[in-house]
Structure formats: C-alpha cells, structure tokens
Amino acid sequence: MTIQYKSSVFDLTDTNLTTVLTIATSAVAIVKTVQASHIDASNVDVDLYLKKSGGSNLEIGHAQLNKGMTNMIVNTLNLEAGDVIKMQAGTANEITGVVSYALIDRSQENG
C-alpha cells in the first residue's frame, strides 16, 4: 500500500455536470479540500456531487461565490474505490479550482 499526496485542478467551462476527480478501482482516497474560486464580482452558484461506484449523483455541497474562494467540503471526505466527485456551475467559464487529496493505492495488497 502506498500513499501519494496529490492535487487535481479543474475549470468549469460550461454549466454541465463535470467530473473533477475519479478514484481508481484499486485505490481509496481522503480528500482534504475542494477549493473553488471565482474572480468576477457576480454571484455564481456552485454545486458539489458525490457519485458512489454504481450509484447516482448525490449533492453534498453548495456555495454561492462572489469574487472569492471557498472550500466545498467542511472537514475531509473519504472516497472508496470507483467513487467520483463532480461539480456544476450556474455560469460557464467562471469557476476554477483544485482538489487536494491523499490517494491510497491498494493494488499491491495481498488478499
């Protein structure tokens, strides 16, 4: 088992539901932050979703950004193999950010 500290950037270029992080089926992850940033002075709604492996999208966070940034999760978020984090913005080309997480690779485990 190895632990890698990683970050993944995202840019919500449209108003569609967009995948920002997918956990491989051979790993689990602990997400520290989902930092969303907006540099203009207009309000933009941002939604955060979790899709469990084989399940449907579940909204787990919401923010209204007006020239600033926010962490879309309060503490940490534990992700299991195959889980996906998705985001959706109310306005295209306004929201960017980064997901910071620890990826725990389980592909070398015995049993």
RALINMO-V272000 format. One record per helix or strand of 2 or more residues. SS is the DSSP state (alpha for helix, beta for strand). FROM is the first residue (numbers start at 1). TO is the last residue. If there is no record, write none. Layout:
SS;FROM;TO
SS;FROM;TO
This chain:
beta;2;12
beta;18;22
beta;27;38
beta;44;51
beta;57;65
beta;68;71
beta;77;79
beta;84;89
beta;95;105
